[in-house]
Amino acid sequence: MRIEIPAEKKFVHQMNMPIRWGDMDAYGHVNNTVYFRYMEQARVEWITSLGYSVAPGEESMLMINGFCNFHQQLIYPGELILRTYIGNIGRSSLDVFTTMALTTEPDSMAAVGGATMVWVNLKTGKSSPWPDHVLNQLR
């Protein structure tokens, strides 16, 4: 099943990331699970660029689901352009999307994926509305 990212989204961050030798598996290409690690790193870089820590405190943004559409096999060596976008902002949730392309082929998507992130009170384990200071950053 392919999940498409919406046409209406807001670009929020871009970073480059090298493909590492250890990212490859016995088949000689980047293992599918590593694409999720690339997306995770893109989200972490975006969140920290906003001035927030990803280390848990009393509240945090947690991932509750994720997907990845694989368009191209990746191999070492190479470098990726990871672009992060956000979708609609809900009461306590947010869809975050990531596109991946090789720096040598920036307009050809190697993979496209996303995650739903939820603002959570870590003491209660329940979602809570976005704090104003976070909501202002997201908007």
Secondary structure, DSSP 8 states (H G I E B T S, - for coil): ------SS-EEEEEEEEEE-GGGB-TTSSB-HHHHHHHHHHHHHHHHHHTT---S--SEEEEEEEEEEEE-S---SSEEEEEEEEEEEE-SSEEEEEEEEEETTSTTSEEEEEEEEEEEEETTTTEE----HHHHHHH-
